[in-house]
Amino acid sequence: MVKKILVLARKTIKLIILLGISILLIICAVALFFKPIYGVTLNGEQIGYSKDKSKLQAKINKYMESGDGQSNVAFVQMESMPEYKMCLLKRNIVTNDDEIFDKVKKQGTTYFECYAVTLKEEEKYYVSTKEEAEEIIEQLKKKDSNNIKDIAYTQIYSTEEKE
């Protein structure tokens, strides 16, 4: 009886070792021919592959907060954000973060911030900062203008940059 148990145990150990080696070989083969990568979709359409999801998303978030470095950009509103899905692709597949970023940028709406100096609630003059608007109003007060009570400023968000 003990002999049968030892033979069964030896066969079981050999089977476990054989399975372990097989799994290790399969993992090595997959790692040799494939690499983990993120498939990126926007509005349900596959737009590319990215190696570093967090770096690409950080670049998109920075763009949404401050635009392309243009002056007076308040924010950029996106219709939808890209979705990421981890997948294994052949090693020769090239990632295209810049193309993905450009496609995401195209679907965004840029909002510019400015201040309008108003006369009786009609916008007369646009400036880029609150301080400039207050300075203009102060200069008009010093000139003792007749309609100074009707002059004010307001903050404006627009999809077009005001001159």
Secondary structure, DSSP 8 states (H G I E B T S, - for coil): -HHHHHHHHHHHHHHHHHHHHHHHHHHHHHHHHEEEEEEEEETTEEEEEES-HHHHHHHHHHHHHHTTS-TTEEEEEESS--EEEEEEEETT----HHHHHHHHHHTEEEEEEEEEEEETTEEEEEESSHHHHHHHHHHHHHTT-TTGGGEEEEEEEESS---
